[in-house]
Amino acid sequence: MKNKKRLIYQLFPSYLAITLVSLLAVSWYALSFTRQFYLERTRVDLEINGRLLEKQVIRLLNPLDAQAMDRFCKDAAGQTVTRVTVILPGGRVVGDSVEMPAKMANHLDREEIRDAYLGKVGVSIRHSDTLKQDMMYVALPLYADKVLSGVLRTSIPVTAIDARLGTVRWRISFGALLIALLASGGSWYASRKITRPLEKMRDGARRFATGVLTHRLPLYDIYEFSALAETMNQMAEQLQQRLEEITSQHNKTEAVLSSMHEGVIATDLEQRVISINQAAASMFAVPLKSIQGRSVLEIIRNHEFDLLMNQSLSTGESLESDIVYHQNGERTFNVHCTPLLDAMQRRMGGLLVISDVTQLRRLENMRRDFAASVSHEIKTPLTAIKGFVETLCTGDVDDREETRRFLTIIDKHVNRLATIIDDLMQLSRIERDDEIQQIGLECCRIQDVIHTAISLCTESIQEKGIDVQLSCEPGLNGCFDATLLEQAVVNLLDNAIKYSPEKSVIHIDALTVGGDIQIRFKDQGMGIAHKHLPRLFERFYRVDKARSRKLGGTGLGLAIVKHIAQAHGGSVSVESEPGKGSTFTLHLPVKQQS
């Protein structure tokens, strides 16, 4: 790139060059005029001197007295630098103030002599062979009775004129140099007067460019610069206002996006991220600062998401879909993809609004499953009851034993319905906030609660020949609702009995671990696959539905245990592997101990 010169180094040389050229032209003209003036003055002086001698020379020519003429010429010149010469019409010199006339050549060929012979005043400047220097000659024709009788020539060395001109030339040169110096200073001052405001405005513009919009340029006494500075100040003020508005709007937008639970991602047409909020970054576990400019597919690696976005960007339509995303577990995102338009309604990218609907879809599935399970659980005994009641009502059964058997089956299904309804009502009471706040807390011994629960399950324990082994820390007490806690222990123990093989062992351990009282129920059953564990405490959820119904469960026992634990500020967990049995643990806070 070509080096750029500063404006002052372009203006100053220009001004200086113009000044120097003007000075040189004036000086040359002045010197030329002065020289011409001095030459003209010298010519006039020589002519005047000749006129003064003219009459005396004519008297000596008529008649001619050569010796007197030569002596007159030498006396007339005296000690001056002026040379006086008298020439006859034939060109012979008869008198000269410097040389002897006899030694001088014929002067007929001299320019000034020829002009004088023509009746004019002859003037010429040429080199003198006699004096070996340049001379100015003025020749006057001499008439006696109107007849040309000779020529009187006066001359002076040009060096004398040059000596006079030397002083004038030196003074003119000195004056020109002084004026040139003054002009240089004036040119520099004028250049700086122009460039200094420009430099100030350049520095101000640079500060504006770096964001210092509060800076203001001074107003100069030059109208154009003052108008430019005022315009730039107004520009900076307007830019500052616009920037403050944009910053305020940006902050508001950022605040809105940051406070949203939905993830928002804006991309360009190449699917590079333009903007992303914290919710979206958290959803996909990526650092917010490193996302800008990256492809959105580097953040969300999902084929369904890629198809949805490509379709929306290519067709310009708004599309919505649920996408299952696998990262740290399975999550369901509702993705709404719409084209991103600029102020001219041209597509500039895409806008993604992502909602984590994992829990919502799970609850919807639970609701559907719950409705289907409740309907099925109630419909099955009702169908059986209705069938047997219709059979009895028709009177087709005469055998009393058969009638009794039908009534026994009806009673069994009625009891099953009652059990389901009681469990649902109990679960509903536990879930109600006002009921939770009103549970009766009292000091009780954990060992006594577990013994009571074991006694309630004695019949089923004996039927399968199961050995229940209890290990409880001595003096383990707590403040609980004894009835609810007993219900939870019964449900967990009953669940362990149902799914344990005959003549197996169930271990019940009650101990303090950290800040919890833990009651563990470990059986030797078939175990549970890992995929079922997260949903095991949902209402009516069964791992093996056919086997669970055969064992007579309602599917609400573990859900009741979970809500009893939550009502006491605790929780319930399960650990299990297929073929290795299961361990259910009831976690209760120690802070409720008395």
Secondary structure, 3 states (H helix, E strand, C coil): CCCCCCCHHHHHHHHHHHHHHHHHHHHHHHHHHHHHHHHHHHHHHHHHHHHHHHHHHHHHHCCECHHHHHHHHHHHHCCCCCEEEEECCCCCEEEECCCCHHHCCCCCCCHHHHHHHCCCCEEEEEEECCCCEEEEEEEEEEEECCEEEEEEEEEEEHHHHHHHHHHHHHHHHHHHHHHHHHHHHHHHHHHHHHHHHHHHHHHHHHHHHCCCCCCCCCCCCCHHHHHHHHHHHHHHHHHHHHHHHHHHHHHHHHHHHHHCCCEEEEEECCCEEEEECHHHHHHCCCCHHHCCCCEHHHHCCCHHHHHHHHHHHHHCCCEEEEEEEECCCEEEEEEEEEEEECCCCCEEEEEEEEEECHHHHHHHHHHHHHHHHHHHHHHHHHHHHHHHHHHHHHCCCCCHHHHHHHHHHHHHHHHHHHHHHHHHHHHHHHHCHHHHHCCCCEEEEHHHHHHHHHHHCHHHHHHHCCEEEEEECCCCEEEECHHHHHHHHHHHHHHHHHCCCCCCEEEEEEEEECCEEEEEEECCCCCCCHHHHHHCCCCCCCCCHHHHHHCCCCCCHHHHHHHHHHHCCCEEEEEECCCCCEEEEEEEEHHHCC
